[in-house]
């Protein structure tokens, strides 16, 4: 049922009566300029004094509307001039307003005190008189309710008359969730289980709060009342970690697609540059002028370095996105090293570095041939960069048990021990490193791990660095077709 203004029908009636009296007094005594406008403050102040916030707010709204109507009507000339006898009427109207205000304050204070004293009175009724000698059992005094979780759980202690003796836990945003309030004020009509409160015992089921929220309810009813526990059913909520992972994967896919497109756009002109540089190196169109003789090799070397960088970026992005380009097959690590030496000899010569291969015959690994070549290129390029003029970079291949191992040893300045642990992370470089992207070793490590192997770094300051990559050894069954083809 829709109630009038106020917290109850009676309070609403008082508010409306007070508003009509104050408005009539304003009209009869000169409108908005009348001294009786002070009556408009009585009801809101009374509501605030008694702690009835809703009533105070509604009374304030009505007072503002009444004053606004009086001011507008007076300004437009709709209100007649006050009669000579109107001044005499202002006294009884003021007295009436004061009486209504006093009545309003008395009702609010009396109601608030009654609600606060209700649990005390109920407990005192259950206590035996001091001079009583009766031994009949009495209802026990209930201990304070324990601390409950703040969210989703509430514990109610309810009297036999259906009022809340004590409450703890989540209030579920209900104003009536307080001692002294009626239990029925918490639930919608027919919101409690059908057998709730009919007989002693335990009742479990679902209930509907006045807010419409569904809760699980467990109630135990006895001679002293009921103990009720309310649970908010768990809701399916998004896992922040899962959302973050999904967002990361989506972003990673976008980045991979971008790098793939970028790699395609860069590789096309790079292959053209390398092709024309090779033609000039071979002097297929005629001898190069002596002053330009070294230019084709420099162009070819720089283009090769740039192509290697593009491949590093693409391979790292694909591996992070779970899309590595691997096609394992038997690969001779020694033959792959010789190919890389031929490719990088010009670069090493200009740096004054000698490349040397140390191998005892073939060393077959079960790996992706392109990945192996890129591992060699990154390791040898790094070794040349950090070796001084006159130093030697040694490439080595060997078989140990079920592993095929390739390594590159330089005689440069070495890497500080504190930097070794992070050298294989993307974009990380050692202290005092020369300009670069910091991708080479991270790509080498990632390729090794994708093959089921690993990258090992050892370094001694002033004596150089050694990088070893352990790859799975090719099986005899995989090598047999190669031997038959060679025969």
N, C-alpha and C positions, 0 to 999 in steps of 0.2 A: 504494500500500500504506500502510495506517495505521501509523505508527511509534509506539513507546512514548514515554514522557516523554523530553525532551531533544532535541538537534538531530540525533541519529543513533541507530540501534539500540544501539550500544555505550554512548554516553553515557546513554541511557535505562536500560540495564541497570545502570549504575553508580549512578544516582540511586535506582532501586528497591531495589538491594542495600543501599545506605547507609541508606535509610528503614527497611527491615526490621531491620537490625542495631540502629539507634538505638531503635526501638520495643521490641525484645526486651530491650534493656538497661534501658529505663525500667520495663518490667513486672517484671523480676527484681530491680530495686533500689529499689522503693518507689513507682513511678508518677510523677505529675507533680512530686512533691517531690524526685525523685532528682537527684543532682549530674550524672548523665549527660545531663540535658536540654541541656547545652552542646553535645552532638554534633549537635543539630538545626540549629545555626548553621553547621556546617562546609560543607555542600554549597552553600547559597546564596552564602556568602562566596567560595567557590572559583569559582563560576560568574561572579560579578561581577568577581573579580580577573582572570579569563581573558577577559573581554569577551563571554562567552556569556550574553546577557541572557535568552534563552528558557529555557535550562537553569536559570539562577538563579531565575527566576520559578516554574518548575515545582517545583524543589526546595523553594522556600519554601512553596508550597501544600501539598506532601506533608508538610513538617515541621509546619506549622500543624495539619493534620488529625491527624497522629500525636499531637501534644501535646494536642489537644482530646480525642481518644479516651482518652488516658491519664488526663487530669484527670476526665472524666465517669465513666469506669469506676472510678477510685479513689474519687470522691465517692459513688458508689452502692454501694460495697463489693463490686464485682464482682472486683476484683483481690485475690488472696490476700496475706496479710502476707508480707513478704520472709522467706525461710528464713535460718537462721543462716549458711548457706554462700553466700547471695546477694551479700553484701558482697565476698566473694573474687572472684566472677564479674565484678563491675563493672570490675575492673582489666583482664582480657582484653578485655571488650567495649569499654572505652574505647580500648585499644590498637588493636583492630580498626577502630573508627571513625576513629582517627587515620590508620591505614594506608590505609583507603579514601579518606579526604579527600586524603591526599598523592597517591595514585594518580590521583584525579580532577583535582587541580590540574596534575599532570604531563601528563595526556592533553590537557587544555584548552590549556595553554600550548604544548605541542608541536604541537597541531593548528593553533592560531592562527599560530605562527611559520612552519609549513610553508606555509600559505596565503599569507602575506606574502612568503615567499622564492621561491615558485613562479615568478612572472614574472621575477625576477632570474636564477634558475637557467636558465630557458629562454633568456633573452637571452645569458647567458654561454656556453651550449652552442653558440651560433651564431658566437661570436667565435673567430678562429684563435689558436692558441698564440703566445706572444710570440716563441719561437725557431723558428717554423715558416717554412719557405722555400717552401711550396707556393703556387702561383699560381692554384689552382682557385677559381672564383667562390664566394663565400659569400653567405648571405642578408643583405641590408642591415639596418642598425640603423634601426628605424622612429623617425621624429620624433614628438614628443608630439602628441597629437590636438588639432586646433584647437578654439577655443571654439565651442560650438554653442548654438542657442536653447534656453532652458530648458524650453519647453513643446512637446510633440508630436514632437520629433525627437531621435534618439539615434544616435551613431556608435560602433561596436564594432570593436576590433582583436583578432582571434582567432588563436590559435596553431594549428598543424597538429593538435595533440592535442585541440583543441576547448575550450580554456580562454581566458577573457578576458584579453588582455594589457593592454589599456587601454580605458577607457570615457569618453564625454563626452556631455553633453546631458541629456535627460529620462530619469529612471530608471523611469518608468511605475509608480512605487510598488512596485518589485520588490526584495526584500531581497538577492537574488543578483546585483544589478546592481553588481558591484565587480570589480576586478582579481583574478585567481586563481580566480574561480568558473567552474563548467562552463557552457558555452553552453547545453547541454540544460536546465539548471535554469531558464532564462528562458522556455522554451516548453512548451506542453502536449504530451502525447504525440501524435505525428503532426501537430504544429502547424506544422512547417516545410514549405516546398514540396517536392514529391517529388524533384526533381532537385538539391536543395541539397547542395553538398559532394561530388557524385559525380565531377566532373571540373573541371579548370581552366576559368575563364571567368566570365561574369556570369550571375547568376540574379535574376530579378525576379518577384515574386508577392505573395501574402498569407500571413500567418502568424498564429498564435494564441498569445498569451502565457499563462502559467500562471494568470493572473488571469481569463482568458476574453476579454480585450480583443483585438479584431482590429486588426492593423497591416499596413501595406505594408512590404515588405522588398526591399532591393536588396543583393546580395552579389557581391563580386569575389574569386575564389579564385586564389591563386598559390602559388609554391613556399615562401613564407614564412608562409602562412596565409591568412586571409580578412579583408577589410574589409567591414563590414556597416553599412548605414544603415537605421534603422527610422523610419517615418513614421506618425503617428496620422492616420487619414483625417479630413478636415474634417467637423465635425458642423454640422448646421443649427441655428444659435442665433438667438434672438430679437434683433432689432435694437432697442437701447434707444430710438433716435430714433423708430423706427416705433411702438413701444409707447407712447411719450410722445405722439406725434401722435394715435394712436387714442384714448388716454385723454382727450386734450384735446377731440377732436371729440365724443366721447360726453358729456363734461361740458358742452360748448357746446350740444349738442342739448337736454340737460336744462334748461339755463338758458333757452334760447329758448322751450321749451315752458312753463316757469314764467312768463316774461314775457308770453307770449301769453295765458295764462290770467289773469294779473294785469291785463293791459291790458283784456281783455274785462270783468272784474269792475269795473274802475274807470270804464270809458267809459260803462257803462249808467247809473250814478247821475249822472255828469258831464253827459251829454246831458239828463237830466231837470232838473238845476240850470240849465243854459243855457237850456233851453226855457222854464221858468217865469220866469227872469230877463228873457227877451225879452218875455214876456207883460206883466210888470210895467212894463218900459220903454215898451211901446206903450200901457199903461193900458187894455187891452182890457176889464178888469173894473171900470173906473172910475178916477178920478184918484187918484194916490198922495198921501198926506199930505205936506206940504211938508218936514217934518223927515226923511222917509224918501225923498225924491225922488232922491237920488244913490245910494241903496243898490242898486237893481237893476243899474245900470251897473257898480258895483264888483263885485257878485256875478258878473255876466257876464264881466267882465274877468279876475277871478281864476280862474273856471272855465275860461276859454279858455287862460290860462297853464298851468293844471294839465293840460288836455287836450293841449296842445302838448308838455309834459314827458313824458306817457305815450307819445305818438307817437314822441318822440325815443328813449326807451328801447326801444320795440318795434322801431323801424327799425334802431337800432344792433345790437340782438341778432340780428335777421334777416340783416343784412348780414354780420356775423361768422360766422353759420352758413351763409352761402351761399344764403340764401333771401330775397333782396330782393323787395319788392312794387313792380315797375315795369311800367308799361304805356305805352311811348312813343307819342306822337301830337303833331301840331302844337299848340303852346301859345304864345299871345301873352303875352310877358313883361310888356308894358306893362299889358294888361288885368288880369293876375294881380296886378301891383303896386298898381293902383287898388283892387282888392278888399281887399288886405291893409291899405292905408291906411285904408279905411272901417272895417275891423275894429278897428284899433289907434289910431284918432284919439282916442277917449276916454282911453285910457291915456296917450297923448302929451300931451293937454291937461292932465291932472292933474300931469304932470311938468314942464309949462311948455315942452314941446318942440314944434316945428313940423315936420310931415312934408311934404316936397315931392317931386314926381315930375318928372324930367327925361327926356323921351322925344321922339324924332322919328318919330312915327307908330308903326305896329305893328312888333314885333320877334319874329318867329316862331322858336321853337326846337323841335327834335325831342326831346321829353322827357315825363316823367310829370307830369301836371298837379298831382296831389296833392303830389309831391315838390317841384315848383317853388314851390308855395304855402308848403310847410313851410320851404324855404330862405329865402324872403322873411320869413316870420314870425320865424325864429331871428335873422336878421341885423338886422331892424328892431327887434326886442325888445331885443337886445344894445345897439344904437345908442341907443335911448331910455334904457336903464339907465345908460349911461356918458356921456350928454350932460347938461350942467347946464341949469338953467332959463334960458330965453331963447335957447337954441341951436336950430339947424336940422339935421334929418337929411334927406339927399338920396338919393332912390332914382333910379337911372338905368338905361336899357336902350338897347342899340345893336347894330348888326350890323357885324361886321368879317370880311370874307372869308367863310369857311365856318363862322364861329362866331357864336353869339348870346350876348351878354354882359349880365349883370345885375350891378349894384353898389349898395352902400349906404355912404354917407360920413357920418360923424358929426364933430362938433367938440368932442369930449370931451378927456380928459386924455391919451389915447393909450396905446400898449402899449410897454413897454421892449423894446429890440432883442433883449436876451438871452432874452425870453419868447416872441418870435414863432414860433420854430422848434417849440415844443411846444404852442402854443395849440390846434392841431387834434387833439391826442391826447385820448382819452376821459378825463374827470374832471380835466383839467388846466386851471388858471386862472393868469392873470397875477399878478405881484406886486402886492399891494394891491387885488385884485379884490373886488367886492362879493359877498355870499353868493349861491351858485348851485351847480348840479350840474356844470358844466363839460362838458356834453354837446352844447350847441348847435352850436359850430363843428365838432366831430368828426362830427356828423350831416350838416352842410352839405358838409364835405369828402368824406364817404363817398358822398353822393348825386351829387356832381359826378363822382367817379371812376367810379361805376356807369354814368353816362351817357357815359363816355369823355372827360370834361372835367377841370377842376381848379379848386381854390380858391386865390386869391392874396390875401395880406394885406400891406398896407403901412401903416405908422404912424409918426407923428412926435410925440414927447412934447410935450404942451401944444397940439398942433394937430389932434389927432383921428386916427381910423383909417378906412381904406377897405378893404372886402372885395369882391372881384370873383369871380364864378363864371362860368366859361367852359363853355358847353353847345354841342352840335352844332346847326347851323342847319337848319331844316326845308327840305326840297327843294321845288322848284316842283311836282313831281309830287304831293307830299303836300298842297300848298296848293290845287291845282286843284279838287278836290271841294268845298272850303270856299268858293271864289269862286263856283262854279256854284250852291251852295245859297244864297249871299247874293243872287245875281241872281234 
